[in-house]
């Protein structure tokens, strides 16, 4: 059964964030235009239609996130109508500026540029060609052009930065997912090594116990004990792997990664299973990278497993030679591979190469 998680923010937060900016824009346009009408020249006094136009643009901004292009065209039409009707100059362009920024931030840069270009050309043409009441000023045209350029450039810069941030976050998430997949693959390989070693030991000891039960049942106890220990270890390693695969992203990895520090335990357990093993260390043992330490242990483990399976009643010798910058692992036996029956190929040698 699945349950839907509660929204990160309540609906009232989204409603407030969607309406707050349009309300601020409406206040700026109304107060700014009223102040301009009372303290400057007025081509046409403010009336009910002017108030409707001053509030229409901010009202359209409430749906700017869902419909950025229609809102841009709507506010452009409202501002154009206000100017063509000759009302008092004021900050009515604020709603249009917000609509332009919203359209650019949502990827509609071409529409925003085209709208601003049409508006600017109309403004310049009205100033210089028609000779409206306002005195034509080249400085005013240049200032408006600079302001519009900034209006188009800054949102585009912010949009590009946001897209890069989103792309970087997505790439980082994919990298974490890739590393997690590689870790799971490594754990699966570890599980194969552990189970192959212990199941092989169980197989050998089970065969020995079956042989001894008929003739010397008292000697079958060590073989059965080895089977019990190997099965317990295999189950423990399997539980550890399942814990790793089930834990969340915040959990610490607890993968089965034995190293050479457990080599003595491996040799003792192998001797208890009936294989005589000697151990020798040459050179000065040094700290090894985790991957090298793990690989060296797995090579010894797989080699001893192969000796038990294929070399008959043999003895094995494990030698670790520490160099200045390398480690040599040698596992030798004195048995003969011809004494054991043919078996199907396994994954031991490929696993050691990996």
Beta strands, then each sheet from edge to edge (+ up, - down):
strand 1: 276-282
strand 2: 315-322
strand 3: 327-333
sheet 1: 1+ 2+ 3-
end
